[in-house]
Amino acid sequence: MEELLIYAVLFLLLLGHTLLAGKMYRAVHANSHLSIKEKNDWKLKALIFPAYYWFQYQKEVKQS
């Protein structure tokens, strides 16, 4: 039973990671002010640490 709980928590973490990465990916792709290289850099960052880089991206967008 404990193992099932661990798997459920890991699944929820993975699901959250995937949803946030997808949200950031769509936001970066829709931003017409970024160059192709900048878009690719942000998209790669979204796949690695989406929660951290989402806030970094939002700060950069607000400054522009």
C-alpha positions as CSV (number, residue, x, y, z in Angstrom):
1,M,0.0,0.0,0.0
2,E,2.9,2.3,0.8
3,E,4.4,1.7,-2.6
4,L,1.1,2.6,-4.3
5,L,1.1,5.9,-2.4
6,I,4.7,6.7,-3.6
7,Y,3.8,5.9,-7.2
8,A,0.7,8.1,-6.9
9,V,2.8,11.1,-5.6
10,L,5.4,10.5,-8.3
11,F,2.7,10.4,-11.0
12,L,1.2,13.7,-9.7
13,L,4.6,15.4,-9.8
14,L,5.2,14.1,-13.3
15,L,1.8,15.3,-14.4
16,G,2.3,18.8,-12.9
17,H,5.8,19.0,-14.5
18,T,4.3,18.1,-17.9
19,L,1.4,20.5,-17.7
20,L,3.6,23.4,-16.6
21,A,6.2,22.7,-19.3
22,G,3.4,22.6,-21.9
23,K,2.0,25.9,-20.7
24,M,5.3,27.6,-20.9
25,Y,6.0,26.0,-24.3
26,R,2.8,27.5,-25.7
27,A,3.5,30.9,-24.1
28,V,7.0,31.1,-25.5
29,H,5.9,29.9,-28.9
30,A,3.2,32.6,-29.1
31,N,5.6,35.4,-28.2
32,S,6.4,37.1,-31.5
33,H,9.1,39.4,-29.9
34,L,11.6,36.5,-29.4
35,S,14.0,35.3,-32.0
36,I,14.0,31.6,-33.0
37,K,17.1,31.0,-30.9
38,E,15.6,32.6,-27.8
39,K,12.4,30.6,-28.3
40,N,14.4,27.4,-28.5
41,D,16.4,28.3,-25.4
42,W,13.2,28.9,-23.4
43,K,11.5,25.8,-24.7
44,L,14.5,23.7,-23.6
45,K,14.5,25.3,-20.2
46,A,10.8,24.5,-20.0
47,L,11.4,20.8,-20.4
48,I,14.1,20.7,-17.7
49,F,12.8,23.0,-14.8
50,P,9.4,24.4,-15.9
51,A,8.4,25.9,-12.5
52,Y,11.7,27.8,-12.0
53,Y,12.0,29.1,-15.6
54,W,8.3,30.0,-15.8
55,F,8.9,32.7,-13.2
56,Q,12.1,33.8,-14.9
57,Y,10.3,34.0,-18.2
58,Q,7.5,36.0,-16.7
59,K,10.0,38.5,-15.2
60,E,11.7,38.9,-18.6
61,V,8.4,39.4,-20.4
62,K,7.3,42.1,-18.0
63,Q,10.6,44.0,-18.4
64,S,10.2,44.0,-22.2
